[in-house]
Amino acid sequence: MSRIRAMSQHPDRALRRDAYRAEIEAWEHHAAPIAAALNGIKGEETILARRRGWMSALDQSLFENHIDRASLDAMMDAATSYFPHFHRYLAAKARSLGVERLAWYDLSAPVADGDRSWTYSEASEVVLEGFAQYSSRLHDLAFRAFRERWIDASSRPNKQDGAFCVGLRRDESRILINFRPTATTITALAHELGHAYHSAVLSELRPLQRQYPKTLAETASIFCETLVRQHVLDHTSNTDELVMLDSTLQSHVQQVVDIASRFLFEQELFERRSRQDVPVSQLVEMMTDAQAKTYGEVLDPAARHPYMWAAKPHYYGPAFYNYPYMFGLLFGLGLYSRYEQDPGSFRRDYDSLLLATGSEEAAELASRFGIDIRSSEFWTGSLDTIRREVDRFEAAVDRSLARSAAPVAGTAGGRRRKKEQAQG
Amino acid sequence: MAAVFPGLGSGPFESEFATVSNRIEALIRFLDERGIGARERVRTTAAVVADFEHLVTEHNEILDRARTLAAYIHCHLTTDSRDDAAQAAWSRFQRLSSRLSIVGTRQSAWLGSLNTESLISRSEQAASHRMMLRTARVNAAHMMSSGEEELASELSLTGSGSWVKLYRSVASQMRVRYHLDS
């Protein structure tokens, strides 16, 4: 299945479509036992939350994630009001791919095939440069991680896909990534090194003092990723810019739009499951309804993903293992915009904020930077960062399409373009 | 990773595993001896403060060492899913982890019965673990009786735990028919 799902990144649309159809067919075939598992897990969570005196499984989850209902509502409302900007990105991506409307199997499709390739050493250098612009402490931690070989980077058989960072001992971490010679490796490295930095800052505390919730787990990783991405975008060619922005916005769509769909689905699921078992037909209907409310008509209604409740393992763990991702992204972006406004003060206070992630509620922590996470103003500020990336992506797509419309092979313009792509 | 242990199953690795395991069992015995678990209101006596400080010190030490063991095994497992030694070590670690979770649950239940502010005023260590105390207090207020909690914990292995296992098995082992129409 993972190989089939990985084909969603293939440049050939027909191949992506066939893989998507095969995937849907497979989930459909196995839907009955998976739905039984989902009903069993959510049923148990509902009963235990009630017997333990929680108003709902969501209330329990909010407590465990150190946020309150007002903060969640403010974030979700702000995200919903920004869906039209995400839809603009999806429409621009459709234009870039030359299709009228995106299907589910186009969401991860590459928008350009001419991006420069990066060696691991080049990617590491870029990350170090980006970090050095922020602080020597961050740079030195990353430099140490490379020098002491904390990172397992090569992609090979029997190695887990994706990326993660795990704290090992004292201020040391270990990182797993699967290197690909694209710009996305740079952001993955920066993201995981951000986790390593968070862990190093926290190492002066004892384990019971540094147990931070999932909502705050991405505070440093998103910040570091954004830091390096901005550094790359400031020194990049047109094609790289398009690829980098697309990769960023793909991830933002997942963490805002798709997460919102998963949250809506899970709310409905708990509501129905408290009364009775929820059959496959209803799960399918609830999933596509949630996708319609979040992705809107910009995503082909005939090609949504009715089995995301089966495909995403997050539903089979703690309740509402979704909104913390959106919180992490938007909180991290909000902090980055504070850094842009006043780098000096931010540098002075940021490490103490990271240090307090295990000892303060998210709202208390945010107030250190004058942020009120219960007001939609903060969240719209973060979403504005994404809106500007969408603007920039639209402009990059327009430039790319204009270049494609210009005379090509054998002409001066065509030669210039190929040279630019080759040099990156 | 060789800087941490020479390898899975090496003398230093096995020795550390045994040390962590023994310290968990010793801490559980301490909880039994001192009656640490779900209780009616407990007064903040000098003995209670001493019990708290011993429990937190030892729990922190175990968590630190268990983190290194977990990360070491996890890194082997994720970089080579066919590493049988890593699979076996992970399975052993899960048993150890389940014993450690008993300490966490009983600690929370007991802390919920203490007067947190009084404890903080009498112990610097308590003051530096303020968030843990606050969380434990709310958790304790949302616990069922100790018998019910124990039953729920045991049944979770055959309840939600089994459903999760079923999901993972089906999702990871399903085969996909792929016709290349294009």
HADDOCK unambig.tbl for C-alpha pairs under 7 A between the chains (distance, minus, plus):
assign (segid A and resid 1 and name CA) (segid B and resid 175 and name CA) 6.74 0.50 0.50
assign (segid A and resid 1 and name CA) (segid B and resid 176 and name CA) 6.30 0.50 0.50
assign (segid A and resid 14 and name CA) (segid B and resid 182 and name CA) 5.59 0.50 0.50
assign (segid A and resid 15 and name CA) (segid B and resid 182 and name CA) 6.14 0.50 0.50
assign (segid A and resid 18 and name CA) (segid B and resid 180 and name CA) 6.49 0.50 0.50
assign (segid A and resid 18 and name CA) (segid B and resid 181 and name CA) 6.83 0.50 0.50
assign (segid A and resid 19 and name CA) (segid B and resid 178 and name CA) 6.59 0.50 0.50
assign (segid A and resid 22 and name CA) (segid B and resid 176 and name CA) 6.38 0.50 0.50
assign (segid A and resid 22 and name CA) (segid B and resid 177 and name CA) 6.05 0.50 0.50
assign (segid A and resid 22 and name CA) (segid B and resid 178 and name CA) 5.46 0.50 0.50
assign (segid A and resid 23 and name CA) (segid B and resid 176 and name CA) 6.61 0.50 0.50
assign (segid A and resid 26 and name CA) (segid B and resid 176 and name CA) 5.69 0.50 0.50
assign (segid A and resid 34 and name CA) (segid B and resid 167 and name CA) 5.76 0.50 0.50
assign (segid A and resid 37 and name CA) (segid B and resid 163 and name CA) 4.71 0.50 0.50
assign (segid A and resid 37 and name CA) (segid B and resid 164 and name CA) 6.74 0.50 0.50
assign (segid A and resid 37 and name CA) (segid B and resid 166 and name CA) 6.93 0.50 0.50
assign (segid A and resid 37 and name CA) (segid B and resid 167 and name CA) 6.20 0.50 0.50
assign (segid A and resid 40 and name CA) (segid B and resid 160 and name CA) 6.36 0.50 0.50
assign (segid A and resid 40 and name CA) (segid B and resid 163 and name CA) 6.50 0.50 0.50
assign (segid A and resid 41 and name CA) (segid B and resid 160 and name CA) 4.95 0.50 0.50
assign (segid A and resid 41 and name CA) (segid B and resid 163 and name CA) 6.54 0.50 0.50
assign (segid A and resid 44 and name CA) (segid B and resid 160 and name CA) 6.71 0.50 0.50
assign (segid A and resid 51 and name CA) (segid B and resid 144 and name CA) 6.84 0.50 0.50
assign (segid A and resid 52 and name CA) (segid B and resid 142 and name CA) 4.70 0.50 0.50
assign (segid A and resid 52 and name CA) (segid B and resid 143 and name CA) 5.32 0.50 0.50
assign (segid A and resid 52 and name CA) (segid B and resid 144 and name CA) 5.58 0.50 0.50
assign (segid A and resid 53 and name CA) (segid B and resid 142 and name CA) 5.73 0.50 0.50
assign (segid A and resid 158 and name CA) (segid B and resid 79 and name CA) 6.82 0.50 0.50
assign (segid A and resid 158 and name CA) (segid B and resid 80 and name CA) 4.98 0.50 0.50
assign (segid A and resid 158 and name CA) (segid B and resid 81 and name CA) 5.17 0.50 0.50
assign (segid A and resid 158 and name CA) (segid B and resid 82 and name CA) 6.60 0.50 0.50
assign (segid A and resid 159 and name CA) (segid B and resid 78 and name CA) 5.74 0.50 0.50
assign (segid A and resid 159 and name CA) (segid B and resid 79 and name CA) 4.32 0.50 0.50
assign (segid A and resid 159 and name CA) (segid B and resid 80 and name CA) 5.02 0.50 0.50
assign (segid A and resid 159 and name CA) (segid B and resid 81 and name CA) 6.30 0.50 0.50
assign (segid A and resid 160 and name CA) (segid B and resid 78 and name CA) 5.12 0.50 0.50
assign (segid A and resid 160 and name CA) (segid B and resid 79 and name CA) 6.12 0.50 0.50
assign (segid A and resid 166 and name CA) (segid B and resid 71 and name CA) 6.35 0.50 0.50
assign (segid A and resid 167 and name CA) (segid B and resid 71 and name CA) 6.88 0.50 0.50
assign (segid A and resid 168 and name CA) (segid B and resid 67 and name CA) 6.56 0.50 0.50
assign (segid A and resid 168 and name CA) (segid B and resid 68 and name CA) 4.94 0.50 0.50
assign (segid A and resid 168 and name CA) (segid B and resid 71 and name CA) 5.53 0.50 0.50
assign (segid A and resid 169 and name CA) (segid B and resid 68 and name CA) 5.60 0.50 0.50
assign (segid A and resid 206 and name CA) (segid B and resid 60 and name CA) 6.15 0.50 0.50
assign (segid A and resid 207 and name CA) (segid B and resid 60 and name CA) 5.55 0.50 0.50
assign (segid A and resid 207 and name CA) (segid B and resid 63 and name CA) 6.38 0.50 0.50
assign (segid A and resid 207 and name CA) (segid B and resid 64 and name CA) 6.34 0.50 0.50
assign (segid A and resid 208 and name CA) (segid B and resid 60 and name CA) 6.17 0.50 0.50
assign (segid A and resid 208 and name CA) (segid B and resid 132 and name CA) 6.73 0.50 0.50
assign (segid A and resid 209 and name CA) (segid B and resid 129 and name CA) 5.81 0.50 0.50
assign (segid A and resid 209 and name CA) (segid B and resid 132 and name CA) 6.89 0.50 0.50
assign (segid A and resid 316 and name CA) (segid B and resid 164 and name CA) 6.04 0.50 0.50
assign (segid A and resid 359 and name CA) (segid B and resid 131 and name CA) 5.00 0.50 0.50
assign (segid A and resid 360 and name CA) (segid B and resid 131 and name CA) 6.61 0.50 0.50
